[in-house]
Amino acid sequence: MLSPERLALPDYEYLAQRHVLTYMEDAVCQLLENREDISQYGIARFFTEYFNSVCQGTHILFREFSFVQATPHNRVSFLRAFWRCFRTVGKNGDLLTMKEYHCLLQLLCPDFPLELTQKAASSLSQILSFPFRIVLMDDAMDCLMSFSDFLFAFQIQFYYSEFLDSVAAIYEDLLSGKNPNTVIVPTSSSGQHRQRPALGEAGMLEGVEATLFYQCLENLCDRHKYSCPPPALVKEALSNVQRLTFYGFLMALSKHHGINQALGALPDKGDLMHDPAMDEELERLVVRSKLHRTSRQHRAKEPGAFAFQRREKQEALERVSSASVPTPYHYRWEPRE
Protein backbone atom coordinates (compact mmCIF):
# COMPACT_ATOMS: atom_id res chain seq x y z
CA MET A 1 0.00 0.00 0.00
CA LEU A 2 1.38 3.40 -1.00
CA SER A 3 2.01 5.85 1.83
CA PRO A 4 0.45 9.37 1.81
CA GLU A 5 4.01 10.74 1.53
CA ARG A 6 4.55 8.76 -1.68
CA LEU A 7 1.29 9.98 -3.21
CA ALA A 8 2.09 13.61 -2.39
CA LEU A 9 5.33 13.62 -4.39
CA PRO A 10 5.90 13.51 -8.15
CA ASP A 11 7.53 10.27 -9.29
CA TYR A 12 10.94 11.77 -10.05
CA GLU A 13 11.09 13.54 -6.66
CA TYR A 14 10.20 10.36 -4.79
CA LEU A 15 12.83 8.36 -6.68
CA ALA A 16 15.46 11.02 -5.93
CA GLN A 17 14.50 11.28 -2.26
CA ARG A 18 14.75 7.52 -1.77
CA HIS A 19 17.88 7.19 -3.95
CA VAL A 20 16.23 4.43 -5.96
CA LEU A 21 18.49 4.99 -8.97
CA THR A 22 21.57 4.53 -6.77
CA TYR A 23 20.37 1.06 -5.78
CA MET A 24 19.29 0.17 -9.31
CA GLU A 25 22.71 1.08 -10.68
CA ASP A 26 24.44 -0.90 -7.94
CA ALA A 27 22.17 -3.91 -8.49
CA VAL A 28 22.89 -3.91 -12.22
CA CYS A 29 26.64 -3.69 -11.58
CA GLN A 30 26.40 -6.61 -9.15
CA LEU A 31 24.38 -8.55 -11.72
CA LEU A 32 26.96 -8.02 -14.48
CA GLU A 33 29.90 -8.89 -12.22
CA ASN A 34 28.29 -12.15 -11.10
CA ARG A 35 26.20 -13.02 -14.14
CA GLU A 36 27.56 -16.57 -14.41
CA ASP A 37 26.53 -17.47 -10.85
CA ILE A 38 23.26 -15.56 -11.03
CA SER A 39 22.20 -17.29 -14.23
CA GLN A 40 21.80 -20.51 -12.26
CA TYR A 41 18.86 -19.27 -10.21
CA GLY A 42 17.47 -16.38 -12.26
CA ILE A 43 17.60 -12.61 -12.52
CA ALA A 44 14.23 -12.10 -10.82
CA ARG A 45 15.42 -13.91 -7.72
CA PHE A 46 18.63 -11.87 -7.69
CA PHE A 47 16.77 -8.54 -7.70
CA THR A 48 14.37 -9.81 -5.04
CA GLU A 49 17.20 -10.80 -2.74
CA TYR A 50 19.15 -7.61 -3.45
CA PHE A 51 16.29 -5.28 -2.50
CA ASN A 52 15.38 -7.45 0.48
CA SER A 53 18.91 -6.92 1.75
CA VAL A 54 18.54 -3.16 1.15
CA CYS A 55 15.35 -3.11 3.21
CA GLN A 56 16.96 -5.17 5.97
CA GLY A 57 20.11 -3.02 6.00
CA THR A 58 22.55 -5.87 5.38
CA HIS A 59 23.49 -4.69 1.87
CA ILE A 60 26.33 -2.48 3.17
CA LEU A 61 28.32 -5.30 4.80
CA PHE A 62 31.86 -5.61 3.41
CA ARG A 63 31.18 -3.02 0.71
CA GLU A 64 33.47 -0.18 -0.35
CA PHE A 65 33.22 3.12 1.55
CA SER A 66 31.95 5.03 -1.49
CA PHE A 67 28.84 2.85 -1.41
CA VAL A 68 28.50 2.77 2.39
CA GLN A 69 28.25 6.56 2.57
CA ALA A 70 26.34 7.07 -0.70
CA THR A 71 22.82 7.35 0.78
CA PRO A 72 21.27 8.14 4.17
CA HIS A 73 19.83 4.62 4.36
CA ASN A 74 23.30 3.17 3.81
CA ARG A 75 24.79 5.33 6.56
CA VAL A 76 22.09 4.38 9.05
CA SER A 77 22.43 0.71 8.08
CA PHE A 78 26.19 0.83 8.64
CA LEU A 79 25.83 2.48 12.05
CA ARG A 80 23.26 -0.10 13.12
CA ALA A 81 25.40 -2.98 11.83
CA PHE A 82 28.46 -1.67 13.68
CA TRP A 83 26.47 -1.43 16.92
CA ARG A 84 24.98 -4.91 16.66
CA CYS A 85 28.19 -6.62 15.59
CA PHE A 86 30.38 -5.15 18.33
CA ARG A 87 27.88 -4.48 21.11
CA THR A 88 29.66 -7.04 23.29
CA VAL A 89 32.67 -4.70 23.45
CA GLY A 90 30.58 -2.27 25.46
CA LYS A 91 28.76 -5.02 27.34
CA ASN A 92 32.07 -6.36 28.61
CA GLY A 93 33.18 -2.87 29.67
CA ASP A 94 36.24 -2.87 27.41
CA LEU A 95 38.01 0.42 26.67
CA LEU A 96 39.62 0.67 23.24
CA THR A 97 41.83 3.16 21.43
CA MET A 98 40.98 4.97 18.24
CA LYS A 99 43.13 2.55 16.19
CA GLU A 100 41.28 -0.42 17.67
CA TYR A 101 37.88 1.07 16.86
CA HIS A 102 39.09 1.75 13.34
CA CYS A 103 40.08 -1.89 12.98
CA LEU A 104 36.53 -2.88 13.97
CA LEU A 105 35.11 -0.50 11.36
CA GLN A 106 37.37 -2.01 8.73
CA LEU A 107 35.99 -5.47 9.48
CA LEU A 108 32.69 -4.22 8.04
CA CYS A 109 34.13 -1.82 5.44
CA PRO A 110 37.74 -2.65 4.46
CA ASP A 111 38.57 0.81 3.08
CA PHE A 112 36.85 2.85 5.81
CA PRO A 113 38.84 6.11 6.05
CA LEU A 114 40.94 6.70 9.14
CA GLU A 115 40.05 10.41 9.09
CA LEU A 116 36.44 9.93 10.21
CA THR A 117 37.51 7.68 13.08
CA GLN A 118 40.13 10.24 14.12
CA LYS A 119 37.56 13.03 14.15
CA ALA A 120 35.24 11.06 16.40
CA ALA A 121 38.06 10.13 18.78
CA SER A 122 39.47 13.66 18.80
CA SER A 123 36.14 15.34 19.58
CA LEU A 124 35.48 12.84 22.37
CA SER A 125 38.99 13.24 23.81
CA GLN A 126 38.65 17.02 23.91
CA ILE A 127 35.51 16.79 26.02
CA LEU A 128 36.86 14.09 28.34
CA SER A 129 40.01 16.10 29.10
CA PHE A 130 38.59 19.66 28.92
CA PRO A 131 39.45 22.02 30.56
CA PHE A 132 42.60 20.35 31.85
CA ARG A 133 44.54 20.25 28.58
CA ILE A 134 44.26 20.49 24.84
CA VAL A 135 44.34 17.09 23.19
CA LEU A 136 46.22 16.89 19.90
CA MET A 137 45.24 14.43 17.18
CA ASP A 138 48.23 12.20 17.98
CA ASP A 139 47.22 12.10 21.65
CA ALA A 140 43.64 11.18 20.78
CA MET A 141 44.90 8.07 18.99
CA ASP A 142 46.06 6.60 22.33
CA CYS A 143 43.09 7.74 24.43
CA LEU A 144 40.98 4.88 25.83
CA MET A 145 37.25 5.23 25.12
CA SER A 146 34.17 3.26 26.07
CA PHE A 147 32.10 1.72 23.30
CA SER A 148 29.01 3.83 23.99
CA ASP A 149 30.93 7.13 24.14
CA PHE A 150 32.75 6.38 20.90
CA LEU A 151 29.65 5.09 19.13
CA PHE A 152 27.53 8.20 19.71
CA ALA A 153 30.42 10.53 18.85
CA PHE A 154 31.15 8.50 15.72
CA GLN A 155 27.48 8.51 14.70
CA ILE A 156 27.44 12.31 14.47
CA GLN A 157 30.77 12.49 12.63
CA PHE A 158 29.84 9.80 10.11
CA TYR A 159 26.23 10.65 9.34
CA TYR A 160 26.61 14.45 9.29
CA SER A 161 30.17 14.60 7.91
CA GLU A 162 29.51 17.18 5.15
CA PHE A 163 27.46 19.36 7.48
CA LEU A 164 30.16 19.34 10.16
CA ASP A 165 32.85 20.30 7.64
CA SER A 166 30.91 23.48 6.93
CA VAL A 167 30.15 24.07 10.62
CA ALA A 168 33.88 23.94 11.43
CA ALA A 169 34.56 26.59 8.79
CA ILE A 170 31.73 28.78 10.15
CA TYR A 171 33.13 28.42 13.66
CA GLU A 172 36.59 29.53 12.53
CA ASP A 173 35.10 32.52 10.71
CA LEU A 174 33.19 33.59 13.83
CA LEU A 175 36.37 33.37 15.90
CA SER A 176 38.27 35.53 13.44
CA GLY A 177 35.40 38.00 12.90
CA LYS A 178 34.80 37.04 9.26
CA ASN A 179 31.42 36.77 7.57
CA PRO A 180 30.32 33.11 7.80
CA ASN A 181 28.10 33.55 4.74
CA THR A 182 31.17 33.26 2.53
CA VAL A 183 31.78 29.62 3.55
CA ILE A 184 32.04 27.17 0.66
CA VAL A 185 29.84 24.20 1.44
CA PRO A 186 30.94 20.74 0.25
CA THR A 187 28.16 18.80 -1.47
CA SER A 188 30.11 16.01 -3.12
CA SER A 189 29.12 12.46 -2.24
CA SER A 190 32.32 10.96 -3.63
CA GLY A 191 33.59 10.08 -0.16
CA GLN A 192 36.35 12.73 -0.24
CA HIS A 193 35.85 14.86 2.86
CA ARG A 194 37.31 18.32 3.05
CA GLN A 195 40.00 18.81 5.67
CA ARG A 196 38.50 20.81 8.49
CA PRO A 197 40.30 23.95 9.67
CA ALA A 198 42.71 23.33 12.53
CA LEU A 199 41.13 24.84 15.63
CA GLY A 200 43.61 26.79 17.67
CA GLU A 201 43.97 26.59 21.45
CA ALA A 202 42.15 29.89 21.94
CA GLY A 203 39.25 28.69 19.82
CA MET A 204 38.97 25.51 21.88
CA LEU A 205 38.89 27.33 25.21
CA GLU A 206 36.96 30.54 24.47
CA GLY A 207 34.30 29.46 22.01
CA VAL A 208 31.74 31.67 20.28
CA GLU A 209 28.43 33.25 21.21
CA ALA A 210 25.80 30.49 21.05
CA THR A 211 22.92 32.56 19.63
CA LEU A 212 24.97 33.93 16.74
CA PHE A 213 26.41 30.49 16.07
CA TYR A 214 22.93 28.98 15.86
CA GLN A 215 21.75 31.71 13.47
CA CYS A 216 24.60 30.84 11.11
CA LEU A 217 23.75 27.15 11.31
CA GLU A 218 20.09 27.84 10.63
CA ASN A 219 21.01 29.82 7.51
CA LEU A 220 23.32 27.00 6.45
CA CYS A 221 20.49 24.45 6.62
CA ASP A 222 18.15 26.77 4.72
CA ARG A 223 20.63 27.46 1.91
CA HIS A 224 21.89 23.94 1.39
CA LYS A 225 19.50 21.00 1.40
CA TYR A 226 21.70 18.15 2.51
CA SER A 227 22.29 16.08 5.61
CA CYS A 228 21.80 18.16 8.74
CA PRO A 229 20.21 17.69 12.16
CA PRO A 230 16.69 19.15 12.58
CA PRO A 231 17.26 22.88 13.29
CA ALA A 232 14.71 22.91 16.11
CA LEU A 233 16.63 20.17 17.92
CA VAL A 234 19.95 21.93 17.37
CA LYS A 235 18.45 25.07 18.90
CA GLU A 236 17.22 23.03 21.85
CA ALA A 237 20.67 21.49 22.34
CA LEU A 238 22.24 24.97 22.45
CA SER A 239 19.51 26.67 24.50
CA ASN A 240 21.25 26.34 27.89
CA VAL A 241 24.64 27.82 26.96
CA GLN A 242 25.78 31.36 26.22
CA ARG A 243 29.09 30.42 24.62
CA LEU A 244 30.33 27.14 23.25
CA THR A 245 33.33 25.61 21.54
CA PHE A 246 33.23 23.53 18.37
CA TYR A 247 33.91 20.36 20.33
CA GLY A 248 31.24 21.34 22.83
CA PHE A 249 28.81 21.62 19.92
CA LEU A 250 29.76 18.13 18.70
CA MET A 251 29.22 16.66 22.15
CA ALA A 252 25.87 18.44 22.52
CA LEU A 253 24.72 16.79 19.27
CA SER A 254 26.00 13.34 20.25
CA LYS A 255 24.29 13.45 23.67
CA HIS A 256 20.97 14.90 22.53
CA HIS A 257 18.20 12.32 22.85
CA GLY A 258 16.00 13.92 20.17
CA ILE A 259 18.76 14.07 17.56
CA ASN A 260 19.56 10.41 18.13
CA GLN A 261 15.88 9.53 17.68
CA ALA A 262 15.56 11.67 14.54
CA LEU A 263 18.56 9.96 12.99
CA GLY A 264 17.06 6.55 13.79
CA ALA A 265 20.17 4.37 13.69
CA LEU A 266 20.81 3.59 17.36
CA PRO A 267 18.65 2.93 20.42
CA ASP A 268 18.73 5.20 23.44
CA LYS A 269 21.95 5.04 25.41
CA GLY A 270 20.23 3.16 28.24
CA ASP A 271 19.22 0.41 25.81
CA LEU A 272 22.48 0.27 23.87
CA MET A 273 23.66 -2.99 25.42
CA HIS A 274 20.29 -4.75 25.10
CA ASP A 275 19.45 -6.81 22.05
CA PRO A 276 17.22 -9.68 23.25
CA ALA A 277 16.91 -11.41 19.88
CA MET A 278 20.66 -11.54 19.37
CA ASP A 279 21.37 -12.51 22.99
CA GLU A 280 18.86 -15.37 22.82
CA GLU A 281 20.32 -16.71 19.59
CA LEU A 282 23.91 -16.49 20.84
CA GLU A 283 22.97 -18.24 24.10
CA ARG A 284 21.29 -21.01 22.13
CA LEU A 285 24.40 -21.46 20.01
CA VAL A 286 26.65 -21.60 23.08
CA VAL A 287 24.45 -24.30 24.66
CA ARG A 288 24.43 -26.32 21.46
CA SER A 289 28.19 -25.97 21.16
CA LYS A 290 28.70 -27.35 24.67
CA LEU A 291 26.35 -30.28 24.06
CA HIS A 292 27.95 -31.20 20.76
CA ARG A 293 31.48 -30.87 22.07
CA THR A 294 31.07 -33.96 24.23
CA SER A 295 29.95 -36.12 21.30
CA ARG A 296 32.18 -34.64 18.61
CA GLN A 297 34.83 -37.34 18.96
CA HIS A 298 32.24 -40.06 18.42
CA ARG A 299 30.74 -38.34 15.37
CA ALA A 300 34.17 -37.80 13.85
CA LYS A 301 34.54 -41.56 13.50
CA GLU A 302 31.28 -41.91 11.59
CA PRO A 303 31.14 -41.75 7.76
CA GLY A 304 30.27 -38.31 6.42
CA ALA A 305 30.95 -36.62 9.77
CA PHE A 306 32.93 -33.76 8.22
CA ALA A 307 30.11 -32.74 5.90
CA PHE A 308 27.63 -33.00 8.79
CA GLN A 309 29.67 -30.66 11.01
CA ARG A 310 30.13 -28.22 8.15
CA ARG A 311 26.36 -28.07 7.62
CA GLU A 312 25.86 -27.40 11.33
CA LYS A 313 28.28 -24.47 11.26
CA GLN A 314 26.59 -23.01 8.18
CA GLU A 315 23.15 -23.26 9.80
CA ALA A 316 24.47 -21.55 12.93
CA LEU A 317 25.88 -18.66 10.92
CA GLU A 318 22.59 -18.25 9.09
CA ARG A 319 20.66 -18.10 12.37
CA VAL A 320 22.97 -15.46 13.80
CA SER A 321 22.73 -13.45 10.57
CA SER A 322 18.93 -13.53 10.58
CA ALA A 323 18.82 -12.54 14.25
CA SER A 324 20.99 -9.50 13.57
CA VAL A 325 18.89 -8.11 10.72
CA PRO A 326 18.04 -4.47 11.51
CA THR A 327 14.42 -3.60 12.04
CA PRO A 328 12.71 -1.04 9.78
CA TYR A 329 13.16 2.61 10.68
CA HIS A 330 12.43 6.06 9.39
CA TYR A 331 15.16 8.55 8.61
CA ARG A 332 15.25 12.23 7.77
CA TRP A 333 17.53 13.28 4.95
CA GLU A 334 17.09 16.28 2.70
CA PRO A 335 18.34 15.74 -0.88
CA ARG A 336 21.50 17.60 -1.76
CA GLU A 337 21.53 20.23 -4.46
Wavefront OBJ file of the C-alpha trace (Angstrom):
o trace
v 0.000 0.000 0.000
v 1.376 3.398 -1.003
v 2.007 5.854 1.834
v 0.449 9.372 1.810
v 4.011 10.744 1.528
v 4.552 8.762 -1.679
v 1.287 9.977 -3.207
v 2.090 13.610 -2.386
v 5.334 13.624 -4.388
v 5.904 13.511 -8.149
v 7.531 10.273 -9.292
v 10.943 11.770 -10.053
v 11.093 13.535 -6.655
v 10.199 10.364 -4.791
v 12.831 8.363 -6.681
v 15.461 11.021 -5.932
v 14.501 11.281 -2.265
v 14.749 7.521 -1.770
v 17.877 7.193 -3.949
v 16.233 4.429 -5.962
v 18.486 4.994 -8.969
v 21.567 4.531 -6.765
v 20.372 1.064 -5.784
v 19.285 0.174 -9.312
v 22.712 1.078 -10.678
v 24.442 -0.901 -7.941
v 22.165 -3.909 -8.489
v 22.888 -3.915 -12.224
v 26.639 -3.692 -11.577
v 26.405 -6.615 -9.153
v 24.384 -8.546 -11.723
v 26.956 -8.020 -14.476
v 29.902 -8.888 -12.219
v 28.294 -12.154 -11.101
v 26.202 -13.020 -14.141
v 27.561 -16.567 -14.405
v 26.533 -17.474 -10.853
v 23.255 -15.560 -11.026
v 22.199 -17.286 -14.226
v 21.804 -20.508 -12.255
v 18.860 -19.268 -10.206
v 17.470 -16.382 -12.264
v 17.603 -12.612 -12.517
v 14.231 -12.101 -10.823
v 15.418 -13.914 -7.725
v 18.630 -11.874 -7.689
v 16.771 -8.540 -7.697
v 14.366 -9.815 -5.043
v 17.202 -10.798 -2.743
v 19.146 -7.607 -3.454
v 16.290 -5.277 -2.503
v 15.379 -7.451 0.475
v 18.909 -6.920 1.747
v 18.541 -3.165 1.147
v 15.347 -3.107 3.205
v 16.964 -5.165 5.967
v 20.115 -3.020 5.998
v 22.553 -5.875 5.378
v 23.489 -4.689 1.874
v 26.335 -2.484 3.171
v 28.319 -5.295 4.803
v 31.860 -5.612 3.413
v 31.180 -3.024 0.710
v 33.468 -0.177 -0.350
v 33.220 3.119 1.550
v 31.955 5.033 -1.491
v 28.844 2.847 -1.406
v 28.498 2.772 2.386
v 28.251 6.560 2.570
v 26.340 7.068 -0.703
v 22.817 7.348 0.776
v 21.266 8.136 4.172
v 19.834 4.620 4.357
v 23.302 3.170 3.808
v 24.786 5.331 6.559
v 22.088 4.381 9.051
v 22.431 0.709 8.084
v 26.194 0.829 8.643
v 25.827 2.477 12.054
v 23.262 -0.100 13.116
v 25.396 -2.985 11.827
v 28.458 -1.669 13.682
v 26.474 -1.425 16.916
v 24.978 -4.906 16.661
v 28.186 -6.620 15.589
v 30.385 -5.151 18.334
v 27.880 -4.478 21.114
v 29.659 -7.040 23.294
v 32.673 -4.698 23.449
v 30.576 -2.271 25.456
v 28.764 -5.021 27.336
v 32.073 -6.358 28.611
v 33.184 -2.870 29.672
v 36.245 -2.871 27.406
v 38.012 0.416 26.669
v 39.618 0.667 23.236
v 41.832 3.156 21.435
v 40.980 4.968 18.237
v 43.127 2.553 16.194
v 41.280 -0.420 17.667
v 37.880 1.074 16.860
v 39.088 1.755 13.343
v 40.079 -1.894 12.978
v 36.526 -2.878 13.972
v 35.109 -0.497 11.365
v 37.372 -2.010 8.731
v 35.988 -5.470 9.477
v 32.686 -4.224 8.035
v 34.128 -1.821 5.438
v 37.744 -2.654 4.464
v 38.573 0.814 3.081
v 36.846 2.854 5.808
v 38.844 6.113 6.049
v 40.936 6.705 9.141
v 40.053 10.406 9.091
v 36.444 9.926 10.210
v 37.512 7.676 13.077
v 40.128 10.235 14.117
v 37.564 13.033 14.146
v 35.235 11.063 16.403
v 38.057 10.131 18.776
v 39.473 13.656 18.796
v 36.141 15.337 19.584
v 35.485 12.839 22.374
v 38.986 13.243 23.808
v 38.648 17.018 23.910
v 35.513 16.786 26.021
v 36.857 14.087 28.340
v 40.014 16.101 29.096
v 38.587 19.659 28.916
v 39.451 22.025 30.559
v 42.604 20.355 31.850
v 44.536 20.249 28.579
v 44.259 20.488 24.837
v 44.339 17.086 23.186
v 46.216 16.886 19.899
v 45.240 14.429 17.181
v 48.229 12.195 17.976
v 47.221 12.097 21.653
v 43.642 11.181 20.780
v 44.900 8.069 18.990
v 46.064 6.602 22.333
v 43.092 7.739 24.429
v 40.983 4.879 25.833
v 37.248 5.229 25.119
v 34.171 3.259 26.067
v 32.101 1.723 23.300
v 29.006 3.828 23.991
v 30.926 7.127 24.137
v 32.752 6.375 20.905
v 29.648 5.088 19.127
v 27.530 8.195 19.712
v 30.423 10.534 18.853
v 31.150 8.504 15.725
v 27.479 8.511 14.704
v 27.441 12.311 14.474
v 30.771 12.490 12.631
v 29.841 9.799 10.113
v 26.229 10.651 9.338
v 26.612 14.446 9.293
v 30.167 14.605 7.906
v 29.513 17.182 5.146
v 27.456 19.358 7.484
v 30.165 19.338 10.164
v 32.846 20.295 7.638
v 30.905 23.476 6.932
v 30.150 24.067 10.621
v 33.877 23.938 11.432
v 34.557 26.588 8.786
v 31.732 28.777 10.145
v 33.131 28.417 13.658
v 36.586 29.530 12.529
v 35.096 32.522 10.707
v 33.192 33.591 13.829
v 36.368 33.371 15.901
v 38.274 35.531 13.439
v 35.403 37.996 12.897
v 34.796 37.040 9.261
v 31.422 36.772 7.573
v 30.318 33.106 7.799
v 28.096 33.553 4.736
v 31.171 33.264 2.530
v 31.783 29.625 3.553
v 32.039 27.173 0.656
v 29.840 24.197 1.441
v 30.944 20.741 0.252
v 28.162 18.802 -1.469
v 30.111 16.012 -3.116
v 29.123 12.457 -2.242
v 32.320 10.961 -3.625
v 33.593 10.085 -0.165
v 36.348 12.725 -0.236
v 35.845 14.857 2.856
v 37.311 18.320 3.053
v 40.000 18.806 5.671
v 38.500 20.810 8.491
v 40.298 23.947 9.674
v 42.709 23.330 12.531
v 41.132 24.837 15.628
v 43.614 26.793 17.675
v 43.974 26.592 21.449
v 42.153 29.894 21.940
v 39.252 28.691 19.825
v 38.969 25.505 21.883
v 38.887 27.335 25.209
v 36.959 30.536 24.471
v 34.300 29.464 22.010
v 31.739 31.670 20.280
v 28.427 33.245 21.215
v 25.795 30.493 21.048
v 22.917 32.556 19.629
v 24.969 33.935 16.739
v 26.407 30.494 16.068
v 22.930 28.978 15.856
v 21.751 31.710 13.467
v 24.596 30.844 11.108
v 23.748 27.146 11.307
v 20.086 27.839 10.625
v 21.013 29.820 7.515
v 23.320 27.002 6.448
v 20.495 24.453 6.619
v 18.148 26.766 4.717
v 20.627 27.462 1.914
v 21.889 23.940 1.395
v 19.502 20.997 1.402
v 21.702 18.150 2.510
v 22.288 16.079 5.611
v 21.803 18.164 8.738
v 20.208 17.695 12.161
v 16.695 19.153 12.577
v 17.264 22.882 13.289
v 14.713 22.905 16.110
v 16.629 20.166 17.920
v 19.949 21.932 17.367
v 18.449 25.075 18.896
v 17.222 23.030 21.849
v 20.670 21.491 22.341
v 22.244 24.973 22.455
v 19.514 26.674 24.505
v 21.252 26.339 27.890
v 24.641 27.821 26.962
v 25.781 31.355 26.220
v 29.087 30.424 24.623
v 30.331 27.135 23.251
v 33.329 25.608 21.542
v 33.232 23.533 18.373
v 33.906 20.363 20.330
v 31.242 21.338 22.833
v 28.814 21.622 19.923
v 29.755 18.134 18.705
v 29.220 16.664 22.152
v 25.873 18.445 22.518
v 24.724 16.792 19.273
v 26.003 13.343 20.254
v 24.286 13.448 23.669
v 20.966 14.896 22.529
v 18.196 12.315 22.850
v 15.999 13.920 20.169
v 18.755 14.071 17.564
v 19.559 10.408 18.125
v 15.882 9.527 17.676
v 15.559 11.669 14.544
v 18.563 9.959 12.994
v 17.062 6.553 13.786
v 20.172 4.366 13.688
v 20.815 3.585 17.357
v 18.650 2.934 20.417
v 18.731 5.204 23.442
v 21.952 5.043 25.414
v 20.233 3.160 28.237
v 19.220 0.405 25.808
v 22.475 0.270 23.874
v 23.661 -2.988 25.415
v 20.294 -4.748 25.099
v 19.448 -6.807 22.054
v 17.225 -9.682 23.255
v 16.912 -11.407 19.879
v 20.662 -11.542 19.369
v 21.366 -12.515 22.988
v 18.864 -15.370 22.820
v 20.319 -16.714 19.590
v 23.909 -16.493 20.843
v 22.972 -18.237 24.095
v 21.287 -21.009 22.132
v 24.403 -21.464 20.013
v 26.646 -21.603 23.084
v 24.451 -24.296 24.659
v 24.431 -26.319 21.455
v 28.191 -25.973 21.157
v 28.703 -27.347 24.674
v 26.352 -30.283 24.061
v 27.955 -31.197 20.756
v 31.483 -30.871 22.072
v 31.073 -33.958 24.232
v 29.946 -36.120 21.304
v 32.181 -34.642 18.606
v 34.825 -37.343 18.960
v 32.239 -40.060 18.423
v 30.735 -38.341 15.368
v 34.168 -37.805 13.845
v 34.538 -41.561 13.498
v 31.276 -41.914 11.593
v 31.135 -41.754 7.757
v 30.275 -38.307 6.417
v 30.946 -36.623 9.768
v 32.928 -33.762 8.222
v 30.106 -32.735 5.904
v 27.633 -33.001 8.788
v 29.670 -30.660 11.009
v 30.130 -28.224 8.149
v 26.358 -28.065 7.617
v 25.855 -27.397 11.333
v 28.277 -24.471 11.257
v 26.589 -23.010 8.178
v 23.153 -23.258 9.796
v 24.471 -21.552 12.925
v 25.878 -18.658 10.918
v 22.590 -18.246 9.091
v 20.663 -18.098 12.370
v 22.966 -15.455 13.801
v 22.726 -13.451 10.570
v 18.927 -13.527 10.584
v 18.823 -12.540 14.255
v 20.995 -9.500 13.567
v 18.886 -8.109 10.720
v 18.044 -4.470 11.508
v 14.418 -3.598 12.044
v 12.711 -1.040 9.775
v 13.159 2.608 10.685
v 12.434 6.065 9.386
v 15.164 8.555 8.611
v 15.253 12.230 7.765
v 17.533 13.283 4.949
v 17.094 16.281 2.702
v 18.338 15.743 -0.883
v 21.505 17.598 -1.757
v 21.526 20.228 -4.456
l 1 2 3 4 5 6 7 8 9 10 11 12 13 14 15 16 17 18 19 20 21 22 23 24 25 26 27 28 29 30 31 32 33 34 35 36 37 38 39 40 41 42 43 44 45 46 47 48 49 50 51 52 53 54 55 56 57 58 59 60 61 62 63 64 65 66 67 68 69 70 71 72 73 74 75 76 77 78 79 80 81 82 83 84 85 86 87 88 89 90 91 92 93 94 95 96 97 98 99 100 101 102 103 104 105 106 107 108 109 110 111 112 113 114 115 116 117 118 119 120 121 122 123 124 125 126 127 128 129 130 131 132 133 134 135 136 137 138 139 140 141 142 143 144 145 146 147 148 149 150 151 152 153 154 155 156 157 158 159 160 161 162 163 164 165 166 167 168 169 170 171 172 173 174 175 176 177 178 179 180 181 182 183 184 185 186 187 188 189 190 191 192 193 194 195 196 197 198 199 200 201 202 203 204 205 206 207 208 209 210 211 212 213 214 215 216 217 218 219 220 221 222 223 224 225 226 227 228 229 230 231 232 233 234 235 236 237 238 239 240 241 242 243 244 245 246 247 248 249 250 251 252 253 254 255 256 257 258 259 260 261 262 263 264 265 266 267 268 269 270 271 272 273 274 275 276 277 278 279 280 281 282 283 284 285 286 287 288 289 290 291 292 293 294 295 296 297 298 299 300 301 302 303 304 305 306 307 308 309 310 311 312 313 314 315 316 317 318 319 320 321 322 323 324 325 326 327 328 329 330 331 332 333 334 335 336 337
